[in-house]
Amino acid sequence: MEPNQKYHDLVNEVKKNIKEISIDETKAKLDKKEKIVLIDTREESEWNEKRIDGAIYLGKGIIEREIELTVPNQKTQIVLYCAGGFRSALSAENLQRMGYSNVYSMIGGIKEWEEKGFSINKISL
């Protein structure tokens, strides 16, 4: 068994209970200027390196505590992303449990977003 197999099993189980959205669907929504809140759930150090334009930061460790202050309307369309779609899936499940009904985890995360050549805001330190 791989050292992180239980983590992958957990994520796969969670993905059965959440909504996911593709990178192309997310990009189309942003291009159409649809009202969505794009949230980066990665670690703060990852956020400080690069991010998707227009995203806000609510890392996996703080999102449950801060979501009601940041997005008070539980019907708001929210797209979560991380590096590859695992942490955002876990966060999506928790937001659903908190009553948020329009939450999506972006499949492939920022890695695939960047691989597709979509705009990334790289922070120079």
Backbone hydrogen bonds, N-H to C=O, Kabsch-Sander energy under -0.5 kcal/mol:
donor,donor_aa,acceptor,acceptor_aa,energy
5,Q,2,E,-1.7
8,H,4,N,-2.0
9,D,5,Q,-2.6
10,L,6,K,-2.4
11,V,7,Y,-2.6
12,N,8,H,-2.6
13,E,9,D,-2.1
14,V,10,L,-2.5
15,K,11,V,-2.5
16,K,12,N,-0.5
16,K,13,E,-1.0
17,N,14,V,-2.3
19,K,103,V,-0.6
21,I,105,S,-2.2
26,T,22,S,-2.2
27,K,23,I,-2.9
28,A,24,D,-2.2
29,K,25,E,-2.1
30,L,26,T,-2.3
31,D,27,K,-2.8
32,K,28,A,-2.1
33,K,30,L,-1.3
34,E,29,K,-2.7
36,I,34,E,-1.4
37,V,77,Q,-2.5
38,L,36,I,-0.6
39,I,37,V,-0.6
39,I,79,V,-2.9
40,D,56,I,-3.0
41,T,39,I,-0.6
41,T,81,Y,-3.2
46,E,43,E,-0.5
47,W,43,E,-2.2
48,N,44,E,-2.4
49,E,45,S,-0.7
49,E,46,E,-0.9
50,K,46,E,-1.9
51,R,121,N,-1.6
55,A,52,I,-2.2
56,I,38,L,-2.4
58,L,40,D,-2.1
58,L,56,I,-0.6
60,K,41,T,-2.2
62,I,59,G,-2.3
63,I,59,G,-2.0
66,E,62,I,-2.1
67,I,63,I,-2.2
69,L,66,E,-0.6
70,T,66,E,-2.0
71,V,67,I,-3.8
74,Q,72,P,-0.8
76,T,73,N,-1.7
78,I,76,T,-0.5
78,I,102,N,-2.7
79,V,37,V,-2.6
80,L,78,I,-0.5
80,L,104,Y,-3.1
81,Y,39,I,-2.4
90,L,86,F,-2.0
91,S,87,R,-2.4
92,A,88,S,-2.4
93,E,89,A,-2.0
94,N,90,L,-1.6
95,L,91,S,-2.5
96,Q,92,A,-2.4
97,R,93,E,-2.2
98,M,94,N,-1.3
99,G,96,Q,-1.7
100,Y,95,L,-2.4
101,S,74,Q,-2.1
101,S,99,G,-0.5
102,N,74,Q,-0.6
104,Y,78,I,-2.4
105,S,19,K,-1.9
106,M,80,L,-3.1
106,M,104,Y,-0.5
107,I,21,I,-2.5
107,I,105,S,-0.6
108,G,84,G,-1.1
109,G,106,M,-1.1
110,I,82,C,-2.9
111,K,83,A,-1.9
112,E,108,G,-1.7
113,W,109,G,-1.9
114,E,110,I,-2.6
115,E,111,K,-2.1
116,K,112,E,-1.9
117,G,114,E,-1.6
118,F,113,W,-1.8
121,N,51,R,-3.6
122,K,120,I,-0.9
123,I,49,E,-2.7
124,S,122,K,-0.5
125,L,123,I,-0.6
